[in-house]
Amino acid sequence: MHPSTPAPTERQAQAIALEDEHAAHNYHPLPVVIAEGQGAWVTDIDGRRYLDCLAAYSAVNFGHSNPVLLDAARAQLDRITLTSRAFHNDQLGPFVTELATLAGKDMVLPMNTGAEAVETAIKVSRAWGYRVKGVQDGRANIIVMAGNFHGRTTTIVSFSDDPDAREGFGPYTPGFRTVPYGDASAVAEAIDGDTVAVLVEPIQGEAGIIVPPPSFLPELRALCDERRVLMVADEIQSGLGRVGATFACDLVGVVPDLYLLGKALGGGIVPVSAVVGDRDVLGVLRPGEHGSTFGGNPLAAAVGRAVVALCATGEPQERAELLGRRLHGDLARLIGHGVREVRGAGLWAGIDIEPALATGREVCELLMERGVLAKDTRGSTIRLAPPIVVEPGDLDWAVEQLAEVLRELGER
């Protein structure tokens, strides 16, 4: 039986107040306090259940408390969790080998968070430009896309056009040129002799699950080859099964020079990220030029190996593709009934709510009351990204709850 969720209880209100008092206000969470999770469902501190349709921005692609991933973590916890990269550990070699094989590349540079992977790729791209392409030191530029989201470090927000992430945090890091997303001709015009890379999300997540024209990534790949520029694909949200393929680039048959991975790579257990590429690119780094105390730690590597093994079967990708068709078919029927447009791939959907009806936040609050946890993004857009393990009937039920919310809003 699916839940119906009233307003927060006094117990939840107290927990929220405690967090608000002592945690910095860099997020605006929905008023629910989660205590447990299993599969696609989470339970709050009062025992109420909710269908998780965010999956921690794709970090929980394989479900909460996935037994395979927990077993891998528990086994490693009993052995050793951290050595630093000052020494070798017995999990790192197998992890980078297996991940490189999954991606069809030579080398892996392990880090922790997605933003660290992006920052690493920026450094690698610049080093490649200076040491291989022959760009004059200090002149390298990287092409980025309007509407991008790659993290919130000071360098990354320097090329963000999201005012919430950017404004008030200058001075900004130079060396980036912004072009319209999905416009290969604009990329071509922006490239010059000092361009070392094009950084792109194959599908833009935070912007509202924006899918570019089918020709965009292939044109970008050809352009990068022609102009001797690295193609860097940020697959931190889109990769590892989310879109019905191992990588979103696979949907259009494109292989970038560098894959940026994170979120799902840690199985929702530990932060794990990686830059994956061939030796002629990642090999430009020298000892001491880049690193992380926790990057490639034994616990992270053990969990990452279990994630890679799941993806190597192809089963999560196939399930996301099949359930994604079901999800998008159901959502398409809401167009004209409170929904303007639906975009996405696999189990990833951006849904534009009629602005006159409600904001995205208001819709998510009403969904929460019905037992569905979703997240708004810019404007009146909400996104759905349930764990890939979600049951078909539960997925149908979530769309039914959205339809009911929209019906009720339309009757106000």
C-alpha positions as a Python dict, from the first residue, in 0.01 Angstrom:
ca = {
    (1, 'M'): (0, 0, 0),
    (2, 'H'): (136, 340, -98),
    (3, 'P'): (155, 609, 170),
    (4, 'S'): (-28, 931, 217),
    (5, 'T'): (190, 1183, 399),
    (6, 'P'): (60, 1471, 613),
    (7, 'A'): (257, 1772, 729),
    (8, 'P'): (570, 1718, 945),
    (9, 'T'): (505, 1595, 1296),
    (10, 'E'): (639, 1772, 1605),
    (11, 'R'): (928, 1523, 1612),
    (12, 'Q'): (1024, 1602, 1255),
    (13, 'A'): (984, 1975, 1315),
    (14, 'Q'): (1226, 1952, 1609),
    (15, 'A'): (1482, 1763, 1399),
    (16, 'I'): (1452, 2019, 1119),
    (17, 'A'): (1485, 2308, 1364),
    (18, 'L'): (1803, 2156, 1510),
    (19, 'E'): (1956, 2127, 1164),
    (20, 'D'): (1852, 2481, 1073),
    (21, 'E'): (2010, 2615, 1391),
    (22, 'H'): (2353, 2460, 1347),
    (23, 'A'): (2396, 2365, 979),
    (24, 'A'): (2488, 2631, 725),
    (25, 'H'): (2189, 2722, 507),
    (26, 'N'): (2338, 2622, 172),
    (27, 'Y'): (2039, 2399, 90),
    (28, 'H'): (1662, 2437, 112),
    (29, 'P'): (1544, 2079, 171),
    (30, 'L'): (1188, 1958, 169),
    (31, 'P'): (1054, 1923, 526),
    (32, 'V'): (1106, 1548, 567),
    (33, 'V'): (1363, 1379, 793),
    (34, 'I'): (1478, 1049, 643),
    (35, 'A'): (1609, 776, 870),
    (36, 'E'): (1619, 457, 658),
    (37, 'G'): (1619, 343, 297),
    (38, 'Q'): (1566, 20, 107),
    (39, 'G'): (1562, -9, -271),
    (40, 'A'): (1368, 284, -413),
    (41, 'W'): (1195, 362, -83),
    (42, 'V'): (1299, 569, 217),
    (43, 'T'): (1141, 596, 562),
    (44, 'D'): (1124, 904, 782),
    (45, 'I'): (1181, 920, 1159),
    (46, 'D'): (809, 864, 1219),
    (47, 'G'): (798, 548, 1007),
    (48, 'R'): (631, 699, 700),
    (49, 'R'): (752, 570, 364),
    (50, 'Y'): (828, 770, 50),
    (51, 'L'): (921, 670, -302),
    (52, 'D'): (1258, 831, -373),
    (53, 'C'): (1241, 985, -719),
    (54, 'L'): (1566, 1178, -691),
    (55, 'A'): (1813, 902, -595),
    (56, 'A'): (2051, 1166, -452),
    (57, 'Y'): (2094, 1323, -797),
    (58, 'S'): (2182, 976, -943),
    (59, 'A'): (2423, 881, -662),
    (60, 'V'): (2180, 605, -556),
    (61, 'N'): (2125, 458, -904),
    (62, 'F'): (2140, 103, -765),
    (63, 'G'): (1905, 163, -475),
    (64, 'H'): (1935, 232, -105),
    (65, 'S'): (2105, -42, 98),
    (66, 'N'): (2193, -240, -213),
    (67, 'P'): (2307, -574, -64),
    (68, 'V'): (2585, -631, -319),
    (69, 'L'): (2735, -289, -254),
    (70, 'L'): (2691, -310, 124),
    (71, 'D'): (2862, -651, 128),
    (72, 'A'): (3159, -504, -60),
    (73, 'A'): (3180, -212, 185),
    (74, 'R'): (3146, -433, 495),
    (75, 'A'): (3414, -673, 376),
    (76, 'Q'): (3655, -385, 320),
    (77, 'L'): (3569, -214, 649),
    (78, 'D'): (3703, -518, 829),
    (79, 'R'): (4035, -498, 642),
    (80, 'I'): (4159, -140, 580),
    (81, 'T'): (3986, 181, 472),
    (82, 'L'): (4257, 440, 408),
    (83, 'T'): (4628, 429, 326),
    (84, 'S'): (4666, 754, 126),
    (85, 'R'): (4834, 744, -212),
    (86, 'A'): (5174, 756, -41),
    (87, 'F'): (5146, 376, -54),
    (88, 'H'): (4980, 122, -281),
    (89, 'N'): (4669, -64, -172),
    (90, 'D'): (4532, -394, -297),
    (91, 'Q'): (4197, -252, -419),
    (92, 'L'): (4312, 43, -629),
    (93, 'G'): (4482, -150, -908),
    (94, 'P'): (4184, -377, -975),
    (95, 'F'): (3943, -82, -949),
    (96, 'V'): (4116, 140, -1204),
    (97, 'T'): (4170, -158, -1437),
    (98, 'E'): (3804, -263, -1423),
    (99, 'L'): (3673, 93, -1462),
    (100, 'A'): (3907, 163, -1754),
    (101, 'T'): (3785, -158, -1920),
    (102, 'L'): (3419, -61, -1870),
    (103, 'A'): (3487, 277, -2035),
    (104, 'G'): (3713, 141, -2307),
    (105, 'K'): (4003, 359, -2195),
    (106, 'D'): (4358, 314, -2064),
    (107, 'M'): (4380, 505, -1737),
    (108, 'V'): (4181, 629, -1439),
    (109, 'L'): (4254, 916, -1202),
    (110, 'P'): (4045, 854, -888),
    (111, 'M'): (3912, 1140, -675),
    (112, 'N'): (3619, 1179, -434),
    (113, 'T'): (3349, 1424, -545),
    (114, 'G'): (3216, 1514, -886),
    (115, 'A'): (3344, 1869, -856),
    (116, 'E'): (3692, 1731, -788),
    (117, 'A'): (3669, 1526, -1107),
    (118, 'V'): (3580, 1840, -1303),
    (119, 'E'): (3862, 2040, -1144),
    (120, 'T'): (4098, 1752, -1225),
    (121, 'A'): (3987, 1749, -1588),
    (122, 'I'): (4049, 2124, -1615),
    (123, 'K'): (4405, 2078, -1488),
    (124, 'V'): (4466, 1776, -1714),
    (125, 'S'): (4329, 1959, -2018),
    (126, 'R'): (4551, 2260, -1955),
    (127, 'A'): (4858, 2042, -1895),
    (128, 'W'): (4784, 1851, -2218),
    (129, 'G'): (4748, 2182, -2403),
    (130, 'Y'): (5084, 2308, -2283),
    (131, 'R'): (5282, 1984, -2298),
    (132, 'V'): (5132, 1813, -2603),
    (133, 'K'): (4947, 2066, -2817),
    (134, 'G'): (5206, 2337, -2763),
    (135, 'V'): (4984, 2618, -2630),
    (136, 'Q'): (5185, 2899, -2472),
    (137, 'D'): (5188, 2877, -2092),
    (138, 'G'): (4902, 3065, -1928),
    (139, 'R'): (4697, 3106, -2248),
    (140, 'A'): (4485, 2788, -2252),
    (141, 'N'): (4108, 2831, -2282),
    (142, 'I'): (3824, 2581, -2242),
    (143, 'I'): (3485, 2601, -2415),
    (144, 'V'): (3186, 2549, -2182),
    (145, 'M'): (2810, 2549, -2236),
    (146, 'A'): (2542, 2795, -2129),
    (147, 'G'): (2321, 2642, -1863),
    (148, 'N'): (2600, 2414, -1744),
    (149, 'F'): (2629, 2264, -1399),
    (150, 'H'): (2962, 2106, -1304),
    (151, 'G'): (2980, 2182, -931),
    (152, 'R'): (3026, 2480, -702),
    (153, 'T'): (3398, 2529, -648),
    (154, 'T'): (3531, 2879, -713),
    (155, 'T'): (3676, 2784, -1052),
    (156, 'I'): (3360, 2604, -1163),
    (157, 'V'): (3123, 2883, -1061),
    (158, 'S'): (3347, 3118, -1259),
    (159, 'F'): (3194, 2975, -1577),
    (160, 'S'): (2843, 2913, -1441),
    (161, 'D'): (2553, 3132, -1554),
    (162, 'D'): (2340, 3035, -1252),
    (163, 'P'): (2327, 3353, -1042),
    (164, 'D'): (2266, 3158, -718),
    (165, 'A'): (2589, 2965, -766),
    (166, 'R'): (2797, 3251, -905),
    (167, 'E'): (2703, 3595, -779),
    (168, 'G'): (2895, 3723, -479),
    (169, 'F'): (3181, 3472, -508),
    (170, 'G'): (3425, 3659, -735),
    (171, 'P'): (3688, 3732, -843),
    (172, 'Y'): (3645, 3464, -1104),
    (173, 'T'): (3892, 3227, -1267),
    (174, 'P'): (3969, 3321, -1630),
    (175, 'G'): (4019, 3085, -1922),
    (176, 'F'): (3664, 2983, -2014),
    (177, 'R'): (3437, 3070, -2307),
    (178, 'T'): (3063, 3008, -2294),
    (179, 'V'): (2859, 2908, -2600),
    (180, 'P'): (2493, 2804, -2641),
    (181, 'Y'): (2430, 2440, -2550),
    (182, 'G'): (2355, 2220, -2848),
    (183, 'D'): (2507, 2457, -3106),
    (184, 'A'): (2813, 2299, -3268),
    (185, 'S'): (2864, 2597, -3500),
    (186, 'A'): (2896, 2826, -3197),
    (187, 'V'): (3160, 2593, -3056),
    (188, 'A'): (3348, 2605, -3387),
    (189, 'E'): (3347, 2986, -3381),
    (190, 'A'): (3472, 2997, -3022),
    (191, 'I'): (3767, 2762, -3075),
    (192, 'D'): (4105, 2920, -3146),
    (193, 'G'): (4466, 2802, -3136),
    (194, 'D'): (4473, 2825, -2756),
    (195, 'T'): (4163, 2612, -2699),
    (196, 'V'): (4252, 2291, -2518),
    (197, 'A'): (3913, 2136, -2441),
    (198, 'V'): (3537, 2146, -2477),
    (199, 'L'): (3362, 2059, -2149),
    (200, 'V'): (3007, 1934, -2199),
    (201, 'E'): (2727, 1750, -2021),
    (202, 'P'): (2586, 1501, -2276),
    (203, 'I'): (2250, 1579, -2114),
    (204, 'Q'): (2230, 1886, -1892),
    (205, 'G'): (2096, 1789, -1551),
    (206, 'E'): (2057, 2094, -1330),
    (207, 'A'): (1934, 2299, -1626),
    (208, 'G'): (1625, 2077, -1642),
    (209, 'I'): (1732, 1751, -1812),
    (210, 'I'): (1807, 1923, -2141),
    (211, 'V'): (1874, 1680, -2426),
    (212, 'P'): (2071, 1833, -2715),
    (213, 'P'): (1990, 1769, -3082),
    (214, 'P'): (2101, 1415, -3184),
    (215, 'S'): (2368, 1558, -3414),
    (216, 'F'): (2530, 1781, -3149),
    (217, 'L'): (2767, 1540, -2974),
    (218, 'P'): (2880, 1367, -3298),
    (219, 'E'): (2945, 1710, -3453),
    (220, 'L'): (3133, 1811, -3140),
    (221, 'R'): (3345, 1495, -3156),
    (222, 'A'): (3433, 1558, -3521),
    (223, 'L'): (3510, 1923, -3449),
    (224, 'C'): (3739, 1836, -3158),
    (225, 'D'): (3926, 1588, -3377),
    (226, 'E'): (3960, 1839, -3659),
    (227, 'R'): (4080, 2124, -3438),
    (228, 'R'): (4292, 1911, -3201),
    (229, 'V'): (4087, 1986, -2892),
    (230, 'L'): (3994, 1745, -2612),
    (231, 'M'): (3628, 1648, -2575),
    (232, 'V'): (3551, 1618, -2203),
    (233, 'A'): (3214, 1461, -2115),
    (234, 'D'): (3074, 1527, -1767),
    (235, 'E'): (2881, 1203, -1706),
    (236, 'I'): (2865, 1252, -1330),
    (237, 'Q'): (2483, 1251, -1327),
    (238, 'S'): (2412, 1085, -1662),
    (239, 'G'): (2660, 797, -1645),
    (240, 'L'): (2654, 442, -1509),
    (241, 'G'): (2310, 333, -1623),
    (242, 'R'): (2089, 634, -1555),
    (243, 'V'): (1994, 701, -1920),
    (244, 'G'): (1958, 338, -2031),
    (245, 'A'): (2321, 306, -2139),
    (246, 'T'): (2653, 296, -1957),
    (247, 'F'): (2715, 657, -2063),
    (248, 'A'): (2487, 917, -2221),
    (249, 'C'): (2749, 953, -2495),
    (250, 'D'): (2670, 591, -2591),
    (251, 'L'): (2320, 696, -2698),
    (252, 'V'): (2467, 876, -3000),
    (253, 'G'): (2776, 661, -3052),
    (254, 'V'): (3031, 915, -2929),
    (255, 'V'): (3347, 845, -2730),
    (256, 'P'): (3498, 1151, -2558),
    (257, 'D'): (3864, 1192, -2471),
    (258, 'L'): (3781, 1211, -2101),
    (259, 'Y'): (3484, 1077, -1907),
    (260, 'L'): (3408, 1247, -1576),
    (261, 'L'): (3234, 1010, -1336),
    (262, 'G'): (3106, 1040, -980),
    (263, 'K'): (2784, 1007, -781),
    (264, 'A'): (2670, 652, -874),
    (265, 'L'): (3033, 534, -879),
    (266, 'G'): (3023, 533, -498),
    (267, 'G'): (2699, 337, -484),
    (268, 'G'): (2543, 588, -246),
    (269, 'I'): (2784, 465, 24),
    (270, 'V'): (3104, 667, -12),
    (271, 'P'): (3202, 959, -237),
    (272, 'V'): (3393, 823, -538),
    (273, 'S'): (3475, 1009, -858),
    (274, 'A'): (3713, 954, -1145),
    (275, 'V'): (3854, 1098, -1463),
    (276, 'V'): (3884, 822, -1722),
    (277, 'G'): (4085, 860, -2042),
    (278, 'D'): (4366, 726, -2255),
    (279, 'R'): (4735, 737, -2172),
    (280, 'D'): (4813, 1012, -2424),
    (281, 'V'): (4594, 1251, -2222),
    (282, 'L'): (4596, 1138, -1858),
    (283, 'G'): (4960, 1045, -1890),
    (284, 'V'): (5061, 1413, -1897),
    (285, 'L'): (5039, 1438, -1517),
    (286, 'R'): (5356, 1389, -1315),
    (287, 'P'): (5394, 1279, -951),
    (288, 'G'): (5315, 1559, -709),
    (289, 'E'): (5114, 1771, -955),
    (290, 'H'): (4770, 1652, -846),
    (291, 'G'): (4630, 1433, -574),
    (292, 'S'): (4394, 1367, -288),
    (293, 'T'): (4445, 1204, 52),
    (294, 'F'): (4120, 1008, 15),
    (295, 'G'): (4118, 964, -364),
    (296, 'G'): (4150, 595, -451),
    (297, 'N'): (4124, 481, -88),
    (298, 'P'): (4067, 107, -36),
    (299, 'L'): (3707, 143, 83),
    (300, 'A'): (3613, 365, -210),
    (301, 'A'): (3792, 136, -454),
    (302, 'A'): (3618, -174, -316),
    (303, 'V'): (3274, -12, -348),
    (304, 'G'): (3364, 126, -691),
    (305, 'R'): (3465, -222, -806),
    (306, 'A'): (3125, -356, -702),
    (307, 'V'): (2952, -75, -893),
    (308, 'V'): (3159, -142, -1204),
    (309, 'A'): (3077, -513, -1179),
    (310, 'L'): (2704, -432, -1170),
    (311, 'C'): (2737, -211, -1478),
    (312, 'A'): (2950, -468, -1659),
    (313, 'T'): (2651, -706, -1665),
    (314, 'G'): (2448, -454, -1865),
    (315, 'E'): (2142, -527, -1654),
    (316, 'P'): (2103, -181, -1492),
    (317, 'Q'): (2132, -16, -1832),
    (318, 'E'): (1869, -245, -1984),
    (319, 'R'): (1633, -195, -1691),
    (320, 'A'): (1669, 185, -1706),
    (321, 'E'): (1601, 182, -2079),
    (322, 'L'): (1288, -35, -2048),
    (323, 'L'): (1146, 146, -1744),
    (324, 'G'): (1244, 479, -1899),
    (325, 'R'): (1024, 412, -2200),
    (326, 'R'): (739, 336, -1963),
    (327, 'L'): (805, 652, -1758),
    (328, 'H'): (829, 885, -2056),
    (329, 'G'): (520, 734, -2215),
    (330, 'D'): (319, 798, -1899),
    (331, 'L'): (458, 1150, -1857),
    (332, 'A'): (382, 1240, -2219),
    (333, 'R'): (13, 1193, -2144),
    (334, 'L'): (34, 1479, -1893),
    (335, 'I'): (135, 1732, -2158),
    (336, 'G'): (-149, 1980, -2188),
    (337, 'H'): (-276, 1882, -1844),
    (338, 'G'): (-53, 2102, -1635),
    (339, 'V'): (266, 2001, -1811),
    (340, 'R'): (425, 2197, -2096),
    (341, 'E'): (709, 1965, -2194),
    (342, 'V'): (886, 1647, -2089),
    (343, 'R'): (1250, 1573, -2172),
    (344, 'G'): (1506, 1312, -2084),
    (345, 'A'): (1636, 963, -2144),
    (346, 'G'): (1608, 639, -1952),
    (347, 'L'): (1502, 692, -1591),
    (348, 'W'): (1573, 1064, -1604),
    (349, 'A'): (1300, 1314, -1682),
    (350, 'G'): (1269, 1690, -1674),
    (351, 'I'): (907, 1806, -1651),
    (352, 'D'): (811, 2165, -1722),
    (353, 'I'): (505, 2256, -1514),
    (354, 'E'): (278, 2532, -1643),
    (355, 'P'): (419, 2837, -1460),
    (356, 'A'): (71, 2977, -1395),
    (357, 'L'): (-17, 2657, -1212),
    (358, 'A'): (269, 2636, -959),
    (359, 'T'): (641, 2658, -910),
    (360, 'G'): (850, 2345, -924),
    (361, 'R'): (906, 2369, -549),
    (362, 'E'): (530, 2383, -481),
    (363, 'V'): (471, 2073, -693),
    (364, 'C'): (747, 1887, -508),
    (365, 'E'): (597, 1983, -173),
    (366, 'L'): (258, 1848, -282),
    (367, 'L'): (418, 1529, -414),
    (368, 'M'): (592, 1484, -79),
    (369, 'E'): (256, 1500, 96),
    (370, 'R'): (152, 1209, -128),
    (371, 'G'): (463, 1006, -52),
    (372, 'V'): (679, 1091, -354),
    (373, 'L'): (1013, 1268, -312),
    (374, 'A'): (1123, 1471, -615),
    (375, 'K'): (1332, 1783, -665),
    (376, 'D'): (1263, 2103, -851),
    (377, 'T'): (1526, 2274, -1058),
    (378, 'R'): (1519, 2606, -1238),
    (379, 'G'): (1181, 2781, -1258),
    (380, 'S'): (879, 2554, -1280),
    (381, 'T'): (1072, 2243, -1377),
    (382, 'I'): (1083, 1927, -1168),
    (383, 'R'): (1294, 1622, -1233),
    (384, 'L'): (1235, 1254, -1173),
    (385, 'A'): (1531, 1019, -1135),
    (386, 'P'): (1429, 717, -926),
    (387, 'P'): (1678, 441, -847),
    (388, 'I'): (1709, 198, -1135),
    (389, 'V'): (1581, -79, -905),
    (390, 'V'): (1239, 90, -880),
    (391, 'E'): (946, -146, -939),
    (392, 'P'): (731, -77, -1249),
    (393, 'G'): (413, -46, -1042),
    (394, 'D'): (575, 202, -807),
    (395, 'L'): (692, 408, -1104),
    (396, 'D'): (336, 413, -1241),
    (397, 'W'): (207, 516, -900),
    (398, 'A'): (451, 809, -883),
    (399, 'V'): (324, 943, -1217),
    (400, 'E'): (-34, 899, -1093),
    (401, 'Q'): (50, 1113, -789),
    (402, 'L'): (191, 1383, -1016),
    (403, 'A'): (-126, 1371, -1227),
    (404, 'E'): (-338, 1409, -913),
    (405, 'V'): (-130, 1703, -790),
    (406, 'L'): (-169, 1877, -1125),
    (407, 'R'): (-543, 1810, -1128),
    (408, 'E'): (-583, 1957, -781),
    (409, 'L'): (-378, 2263, -873),
    (410, 'G'): (-590, 2315, -1182),
    (411, 'E'): (-906, 2315, -973),
    (412, 'R'): (-785, 2587, -734),
}
